[in-house]
Amino acid sequence: MGRINADPIAVFPDGGHLLVSTTYCGEGQFVCELYMADRGQKDRMDLRVVSSLPEAATCIQAQASAYTQARYLYPGMAEGMKEPPYLIWPGPSLPAFEPEARSRSGQRRRE
């Protein structure tokens, strides 16, 4: 995956990678998001969010939820998907949000 410190949970025949980001949201809550990573121009990665998931009380619960969602979204790849635990990857570098800036629904919002 080049310079990204993320271990894909699935690699597609076209070379795309399915990644899981794991973020601590504060107040003992974790959230994962699924990303599709494809090679872009000039050997850069193009990332797009595939699914945002609800918060969970533990990191492993959040990752298990991401795994279940990935299997649902990509049933043809489900058999070969890597199961949790995953490396902790916070996702792409985006403007920083304080933990309180994530609503209970798991969606990021500005304050």
C-alpha positions in Angstrom: 0.0 0.0 0.0 2.8 2.4 -0.5 3.3 4.9 2.3 0.0 4.2 4.1 0.4 2.4 7.4 -2.8 0.4 6.8 -3.3 -3.3 6.3 -6.0 -4.0 3.8 -8.8 -6.4 4.8 -9.4 -7.2 1.2 -7.5 -6.8 -2.1 -9.7 -6.7 -5.2 -8.8 -8.2 -8.6 -8.4 -4.7 -10.0 -5.8 -3.8 -7.4 -8.1 -1.8 -5.1 -7.7 -2.2 -1.4 -10.4 -2.2 1.3 -9.2 -0.4 4.4 -10.6 0.1 7.9 -9.9 3.3 9.8 -10.3 3.2 13.6 -10.7 6.3 15.6 -11.2 7.0 19.3 -14.1 9.5 19.6 -13.7 10.3 23.3 -15.9 9.2 26.2 -14.8 5.6 25.7 -16.2 5.3 22.2 -14.6 4.1 19.0 -15.7 4.3 15.4 -14.5 2.7 12.2 -14.9 3.7 8.6 -14.4 1.6 5.5 -12.3 3.1 2.7 -11.6 2.0 -0.9 -8.1 2.8 -1.9 -7.1 2.9 -5.6 -3.9 4.0 -7.3 -4.3 7.5 -8.5 -2.1 9.6 -10.7 1.6 9.9 -10.0 1.6 6.9 -7.7 -0.8 8.5 -5.2 -3.7 6.8 -3.5 -7.3 7.8 -4.2 -9.3 7.1 -1.1 -13.1 7.2 -0.8 -15.3 6.5 2.1 -17.4 3.4 1.5 -19.2 3.2 4.9 -19.3 5.0 8.2 -20.3 2.9 11.1 -21.9 3.6 14.5 -19.8 4.1 17.6 -18.9 1.1 19.8 -17.7 0.8 23.4 -14.4 -1.0 22.4 -12.0 -0.9 19.5 -12.5 -4.5 18.7 -16.3 -4.1 18.7 -15.9 -1.2 16.2 -13.6 -3.3 14.1 -16.0 -6.3 14.2 -18.8 -4.0 13.0 -16.6 -2.8 10.1 -15.8 -6.4 9.2 -19.5 -7.4 9.2 -20.4 -4.3 7.1 -17.5 -5.1 4.6 -18.8 -8.7 4.2 -22.3 -7.3 3.6 -21.1 -4.8 1.0 -18.7 -7.1 -0.8 -20.2 -10.7 -0.5 -18.0 -11.9 -3.4 -14.9 -11.1 -1.4 -16.2 -12.1 2.0 -14.5 -15.5 2.2 -11.0 -14.0 1.8 -11.4 -11.0 4.1 -9.1 -10.5 7.0 -10.9 -10.7 10.3 -10.2 -8.2 13.2 -8.1 -7.1 14.9 -6.7 -4.6 12.4 -3.8 -2.2 12.6 -4.9 1.1 14.0 -5.1 3.6 11.1 -7.0 6.8 11.8 -7.8 7.4 8.1 -6.5 10.0 5.7 -5.1 13.3 7.0 -8.1 15.6 7.3 -8.6 18.8 9.3 -8.6 17.9 13.0 -11.8 17.5 14.9 -12.1 17.4 18.6 -13.6 14.2 20.0 -16.8 16.1 21.0 -17.2 17.2 17.3 -18.4 13.7 16.4 -22.1 13.4 17.0 -23.7 10.4 18.6 -24.8 9.2 15.2 -21.1 8.8 14.2 -21.1 11.6 11.7 -18.5 14.3 11.9 -19.7 17.8 12.3 -18.1 21.2 12.7 -18.7 23.2 15.9 
